[in-house]
C-alpha cells in the first residue's frame, strides 16, 4: 500500500446503528423506505460508509426534531448536496432526487436476496448496466425499466416516487413535477399527483427518443399527440404513425413500443388506468 492510499471505513449494521443512535431494526426499516441503502459485502452483509452514517444521523434528526415522515425526509435530504467519499460533491444541474429510482431498485434487490448478476441475467441486460442504474438512476430504456419494475412486483410510477409527492389538486401549466430522467431523450411530467386510479403524464420526446423495445402490463392506455409525430407499434405488426391531434386507445396487455421519428420534439398526453405503468 502506498503512502497516498486512503482506507475507506465500513461499518456493520449493529455498529452503524450504535453510532447513529438508533436500533438495527430501525436501519433495516429505513432501508425498505429507501432512505439509505448501504453496500453489501460479497457474503451479503450490509456495509455502511462514513457518508451513510452522516445520512443516518440526518434522517434521525429530521424524524426526531422535525417530526417528518419518510417521504418528507427524502425530500429534505434531496434538497441537500450529495456526498462522496471525499466530502460534498460539486452541485449538479440534476436534483439529488434523480437518484431515487436507483436507491429503490437496489433496496428491492437486496430485499429479494439477489445479486446484480442474477437480476440482470433474468431481465436480459448486462450486470454493469444494472449497476449503473442503481448508482445513477440513468442509462436504461423505458422498456427495461418497466421490466425491472414488473420483476420486483412494483410499477415505474411507484419507483419514480409519483405516489409519494405532496398532492396538488390543481397542477398549473409549466409547474409539472418531472420524473427522474432515467432514459436519454425522454422527459415524463406528472399531470396529476398522488395515488389515483389513472397515471396522467406529459411525455416530451426528443428526436430519436424511443422505448427501445416493447413491453406490456395490465390496464388500458390513451395517448393524445399534442405536437410532433410518434410511431406506435402494437403486437409487433401493427404500425400507427400519429401526428398532432391524433389519439390512440389500446389494451396495455398488448405488446407496445413507440418512437419519435420526427426531426423535432414530440409532446404526448398519456393516460394509463389503472396505474400500472
Beta strands, then each sheet from edge to edge (+ up, - down):
strand 1: 39-40
strand 2: 46-47
strand 3: 83-84
strand 4: 87-88
strand 5: 177-178
strand 6: 186-190
strand 7: 198-205
strand 8: 220-227
strand 9: 230-234
strand 10: 238-242
strand 11: 247-251
strand 12: 256-259
strand 13: 266-273
sheet 1: 1+ 2-
sheet 2: 3+ 4-
sheet 3: 5+ 6- 7+ 13- 8+ 11-
sheet 4: 10+ 9- 12+
end
